[in-house]
Amino acid sequence: MPEGSPNTPWSAARAAEIIAEGRATAGALLPLLHALQDEFGHVPDEAVPLLAAELNLSRAEVHGVLTFYHDFRRTPARGRLVKLCRAEACQARGGRTAEAYLSAALRENAGVTLEAVYCLGLCASGPAALVDGRPVARLQGERLKRLVQDLAS
Amino acid sequence: MTPRIFVPGDAAAVAVGADDVATAITSEAARRGVPVQIVRNGSRGVFELETLVEIETTTGRVGYGPIYPDDVGSLMDGGFLLGSAHPKRIGRPESLPFLARQTRLTFARCGLTDPFSLDDYRANGGLTGLEKALRMGPSQIVATIKASGLRGRGGAGFPAGIKWESVRAAANPRKYVVCNADEGDSGTFADRMLLEGDPFLLIEGMIIAGLATGAAEGFIYVRSEYPHAVVAIRKAVDIARASGLLGASAAGGVFPFDIEVRVGAGAYVCGEETALLESLEGKRGQVRAKPPLPAHAGLFGRPTLVNNVLTLAAAPFILAEGADAYASLGFGRSRGTLPVQIAGDVRNGGLFETPFGMTLAELVDDVGGGTLSGRAVRAVQVGGPLGAYFPRALFDTPLDYEAFAAKEGLIGHGGVVVFNDTVDMGQQARFALEFCAVESCGKCTPCRIGSVRGVETLDRILAGDRPEANLAVLNDLCETMALGSLCALGGLTPYPVRSALKHFAEDFGAAPHARADVPQDRSWRQ
């Protein structure tokens, strides 16, 4: 996932290229939404009519899919993206404490977006998070503090 | 010969610094002028020891762990290239009690081999199952799977052979094999470990399923929360295609079979097979009413075999060693092995593959070694967010689909999450409903509305607002969800809620454990 890699600014021409490349696959909408988000960091409203026209769908159908899935964002993320696991196995290892600590520590940090995710498959090493797509685990004590320091720099 | 050093590339190792460890070893070796070859193997599944670095010596592999980048200098000074002593030396990894007690059929190679070397795969028993399958007809392959007693490992435990037979018998020139790798249950990571640590096993299993059912196309639907696994399985599929294992003349020119990897988009409900198919078709991941079963009208309306990663990955062993070798292990109607995932507050967390039948107490206390925090175990949730919370009084329950069902619980995908005595079961019950509200696909009313009303009602109970009347409402809601939901998300969310109410009633008084420090509004994820 190139999440966190520098995104290109929105360009209708570039979006049309991406859609043309992938439109022939069966069930193309989800892979195309991923491809657009990988390129631009989000899927702006301008992309909806382009997708609808190329895939022979209504705009409502494209909007429905775009807004159903938690992953797709319609506006760019603010700076660095931290997806912290909120699920049970991380809770059992201090996840609720990590959640409270991070949301308080990052509240004033305009350069970080903190989001919830439900399980990263790192359940024996929690609390866990994806930071710009990179997995980090054992977020307790010093390691948690170090993450906040890294995000502040 | 250049010594081979194994540094796991598994996401759980990378999450605690494995990439930095590998870099440190390379640069430290270069600085000392010592040639080394680094292999990024899968994980052995002993997560407290990650990063577990292994060195190949003349007398076998020697492990060191947990290794952080700072340890590399002292490792080199101590002569670890020869397997010498060091405070973090653990000896032969296979001798660790956690690994020695396992029966690894599906995970036999995981952590041992280079996940992207087909030669390594072959040299360690890979492709034997496929070779045997190629000498059988589809009916004989299906009969072997049936005789093995293999049941779906995704959670429902449906007999795999019957599913395979239904798709085989369906009259349609175009069929699909779909691998459900949308492993969303908290406390589970076996699919992820396999995708990253032994991906060719899944590919082999899917080719066998294609042979058996007459399908020429396969899809692997991996969740987006597993970016490492997506990269790994895509790489393995490309290697398999380049080598002729997949493609127009798959399995060495015998029949066409190819696999496409698709990525989910953060919807838990897409782990439900019909929602997964909708998602693969590019639609909202909403559950379909059954019938028709996917075996008759699945992906794009064609007959489709949908199986979990572990179900498909069990097929090569069954074909290679015979149905009896698999069926001879197990308990009751649960045959073979279950890759159990031990997680949460536990000393020895990780992947523990064992024949069905081990009790929860053995798993948590003996294998798991109790809690990591040193506190008492209060509850264990088995089977992910839809699984029941069991108190110690139920720890004599053996791992078996029927035994768990008899105690109003489920095994699900084999996740075991251990909670210590600080857990607030009122909050855990609330979380189950909150999770259902966030993840509900919205198609059926009991799940969509019941979950939201459930959170509100539980909040009143926890606040001490007419607890008896509100408990009656909550029980009604649970019953409606259990009986009236279209799929397991709404249908099984009552399991964690009711088990918490039943076994931990003391946590549902007037908020004895109220915790002001935890953000509890659902708008948090915005």
Interface residues (C-beta under 8 A of the other chain):
Chain A: M1 E3 A26 G27 A28 L29 L30 P31 L33 H34 L55 E61 G64 V65 F68 Y69 H70 D71 F72 K83 C85 A87 E88 A89 C90 Q91 A92 R93 R96 T97 E99 A100 S103 E115 A116 V117 Y118 C119 L120 G121 L122 C123 A124 S125 G126 A128 L130 G133 R134 P135 V136 A137 R138
Chain B: A11 A12 V14 A15 V16 F47 E48 E50 E183 G184 D185 S186 G187 T188 F189 D191 R192 M193 S224 E225 Y226 P227 H228 A229 V230 R262 V263 G264 A265 G266 A267 Y268 S279 L280 E281 G282 K283 R284 G285 Q286 F300 Q341 I342 A343 G344 D345 V346 G349 G350 L372 Q381 G384 P385 G415 V417 V418 F419 N420 V423 Q428 F431 F435 V438 E439 C441 R515 D517 V518 P519 W524 R525
